[in-house]
């Protein structure tokens, strides 16, 4: 019985270590009307960089423990960013 507990404990520790080493989410690329936006985020900050075209876009950031953020409208190239108090759960560009 003692050996089973040791093995189960080791497996639990190994599983926690593997979860902590998971890679960060990759950037999202979105296109519309010739405008290309690349949106990314880490822990509390989210940002987007757009180039070219005539697409009209705004950044949308989903935050943990606070209201989500919707940025101002932009047309064509440009950038925008937002920082959540606690954690960014996701971010993308919304098109008009």
C-alpha positions in Angstrom: 0.0 0.0 0.0 2.8 2.4 0.8 4.5 1.8 -2.6 1.2 2.7 -4.4 1.0 6.0 -2.5 4.6 6.9 -3.4 3.9 6.1 -7.1 0.7 8.0 -7.1 2.4 11.0 -5.5 5.2 11.0 -8.0 2.7 10.8 -10.9 0.8 13.8 -9.5 4.0 15.8 -9.1 5.1 14.9 -12.7 1.7 15.9 -14.0 1.8 19.3 -12.3 5.3 19.9 -13.7 4.1 19.1 -17.2 1.1 21.4 -17.0 3.3 24.3 -15.9 5.6 23.9 -18.9 2.8 24.2 -21.5 3.6 26.6 -24.3 2.0 30.0 -24.6 -0.9 30.6 -27.1 0.3 31.4 -30.6 -0.5 34.8 -32.2 -3.7 35.0 -34.2 -3.7 36.4 -37.7 -6.9 37.7 -39.2 -7.6 39.4 -42.6 -10.3 41.5 -44.1 -10.4 44.0 -47.0 -6.7 43.7 -47.5 -5.9 44.5 -43.9 -3.9 41.9 -41.9 -3.9 42.0 -38.1 -1.7 39.8 -35.9 -3.0 39.7 -32.3 -1.2 38.2 -29.3 -1.2 38.3 -25.6 0.7 37.3 -22.5 -0.4 37.2 -18.9 -2.0 40.7 -18.4 -1.3 42.4 -21.7 -2.8 42.0 -25.2 -1.9 43.8 -28.4 -2.6 43.8 -32.2 -0.5 45.1 -35.1 -2.3 45.6 -38.4 -1.0 46.5 -41.9 -2.3 47.5 -45.3 -5.8 47.6 -46.8 -9.0 49.3 -45.9 -10.4 47.0 -43.3 -11.9 48.6 -40.2 -11.1 46.9 -37.0 -10.9 47.2 -33.2 -9.2 45.0 -30.6 -11.3 42.9 -28.3 -9.7 41.6 -25.1 -11.4 39.1 -22.7 -10.2 39.7 -19.1 -10.4 37.6 -16.0 -12.2 39.2 -13.0 -13.2 42.4 -14.9 -15.2 43.6 -17.8 -13.9 42.7 -21.3 -12.3 45.6 -23.3 -13.4 46.7 -26.7 -11.0 49.3 -28.3 -11.8 52.1 -30.7 -12.3 51.6 -34.4 -9.2 51.9 -36.7 -9.0 51.6 -40.5 -6.1 50.0 -42.3 -2.7 49.8 -40.6 -2.0 50.6 -37.0 -1.8 49.0 -33.6 -3.7 48.9 -30.3 -3.2 47.3 -26.9 -4.8 46.8 -23.5 -3.8 45.6 -20.1 -6.1 43.6 -17.8 -5.8 43.9 -14.1 -5.5 40.2 -13.5 -5.2 38.0 -16.6 -6.0 38.1 -20.3 -8.1 35.1 -21.3 -8.1 35.8 -25.0 -7.8 38.5 -27.6 -8.7 39.1 -31.2 -9.7 41.7 -33.8 -13.4 42.5 -34.5 -14.2 43.8 -38.0 -16.8 46.3 -39.0 
